[in-house]
Amino acid sequence: MPINKKQAVEMYAAGKSLGDIAEIFGVTRSAVHYSLRKLGVNIAQPPQSKTSITREQIIDLLNSGKTKTEIAKQENVSMPIINKILIRGLCKDEVAKYISCNSLERLVSREDLENMMLSGMTNQQIADKIGCSAKSLNPLFKRHDLIRSHMSIDKKQGNRNWFPLTVEQFNNLHSVQNLSLSEIARRYNIKVEWVSAWLKRHNIKPCTNPTQSANLTKDMLEIDCKIGLSTRTIAKKYNVSKSLIGQKLRDFNLKTSPKPYSGLEITSIRDKNTDAVHISSLIKEKWKDPEYKNKLTSIMSSDQYSAKISDSVIEALSDPSKLGMISAEMKARWGNYEYRSKMMELYSSDKYRDKMEQLRSTPEYKDMMQKLFTSDEFKYRIAKSRKYLSMTFPHNKVCEILKVLGIKFEIEYVPSGTHPYDIFTPEHNILIEVQGTYWHNQEDRRIKDIRDRDYIKTHHPELALYEISENECKIYGAALKRIMNMFNISSIKQHDFELDDVKIVKLPHNETDRFLYNWHYISKGRSGYDFGGHINDELIVVARFINPHRIEIATSVGFKYKEVLELSRLCIKPNFQKPNLLSWFLSRVEKEIKHEVPNIKGLVTFADKQQGHTGAVYKASNWEFVNEIAPDYYYVHPVAGMKHKKTIWDKAQRMGMSESIYAEIFNFSKVWDEGKLKFIKILK
């Protein structure tokens, strides 16, 4: 409602604050401030004090045993106002008497403070009991020589049981399963520093992996030190800790070079008794003989010699141990300043460049490279290396659908004479290409796709090529239905399992996003608190809780905004459908939510009637039905899929147009739903 300026002035003159006036008119405090200033009202100082209490009265109350927090609550003001009244007109020394930690020492002794710490109270709980702020406790801890570790208390729970493992469980993971501290921290979603602090508290020393330690020999570390690797690099190379490498280096009396390429001579890793300089001088003298030079040149230029060298090189490169020795030898040579300077001078010379240019222009070299790049072996190696690249969401979705349907497949399969294809099912001789919307809509890419289809039909008639677009993966059920029709599958085979086999864990956001993209009808949505159920390390069910989209969702059920979480996604894998699984899973997750976010008092969710949801799962989990939400609309795009109306409105506002015009220009269709059912669960 608009501000009635006359009433606002009268209210302000009567002693009401700007906040009270703003609340009455339903506007912001700054709007009231602006209106009053415009009318010429002086609002630099409030017309009357918020409290009439004097400094002497506050001192009497403090001496009677009351805290400043209790006095502030009694006068309905903040504690800084009580402090201002206390120090008004006092000198520095007198101010310290009431504000510094001297006043806190009068309220609590060292013995009482230590007992409160040992009982597991948090800083905030101690501050509330004493009657001060949590920040003002720090100088008091220092004055009494009390060490207050931030890791010793879980801020959320307010007790010392913040570490999720017992000593026996930790020893099993660390000593038996050989998990590092980082891996343990990552598994239980805690910090590595917390694990280290917990180890110090229980006087547990982290052990090294005996298998990894035994594999580190003196010769291996000596080579790494000679080629100038740092301790950190060596540790990363052998996948061990930096401290273990440091201990091994001390045991073998070895040192790493801090500047490996500082121009110092690095000895060869060959036998130290071999005089390399003497051998080099003998070869140079021998090379001056024309007869020896011609004979050796004819041998080295023969096809037999080239084939032999080629076989030996291929054999060396295929053997990891020999490849490692060659790599170490080359690094050691390159560490020699004279050798490196000589080779750099050779590579940068015009003579070398002309020779390489001449070699590249020969028909033999071009034919050799053409055969190499078009060979099946080369394509197979490239395809094999691509397997380890991260898959896109649509590609991952198609692979997950094939797994659910029980179809065996290979990724990056290379038919002879062509490029790698995304997926191949050997039992059905079917190739599947997952095509992204952007790249496969380019003109040159469309031509290439047509050429690939023709090539498969002509040269590989035994194979069938199918293409699944990114848009099909975005539309709920479209990709699943397409693949089931592709393989003539009418139903999904269900797994038989017991509910007790499901393990409830907190999930990382990226894992939850992939699961929801694959199986939920409106994809992943906003991130929040994610929980999942695993059976034998396979994720089968997911629940995602977020902060409510609007404040009214919380206030309409009698809670504050930060006291409620909204269950925005609840999803189960198609081949793990089981009666009572979702209600059982929800009841377990509610306990985890209470443990993870202690201030949450209620959970809210909505059942979409348009998808046939009746809320039976929530009723079985003892959720209460609140009311039915009136039908609302959303937008659908033939490529982008479903979009919330707020998303379209925001984009329209940024472009300076109305929502309807934006939807018409960009081909968004308005669709009305059938309403939703609202449910709430009170957490006890």
Helices and strands as residue ranges (DSSP letters): H 5-13, H 18-25, H 29-38, H 55-63, H 68-75, H 79-87, H 92-99, H 101-107, H 110-118, H 123-130, H 137-143, H 167-171, I 172-176, H 181-187, H 192-201, H 210-215, H 218-226, H 231-238, H 242-251, H 276-287, H 290-300, H 303-318, H 320-334, H 337-347, H 350-360, H 363-374, H 376-386, H 393-404, E 410-413, E 421-425, E 430-435, G 439-441, H 443-459, E 464-469, H 470-474, H 478-486, G 499-501, E 503-506, H 509-519, E 529-535, E 538-546, H 551-555, G 561-563, E 564-572, G 574-576, H 581-596, E 602-608, G 609-611, H 616-620, E 624-629, E 633-637, E 641-643, H 645-654, H 659-665, E 669-672, E 676-682
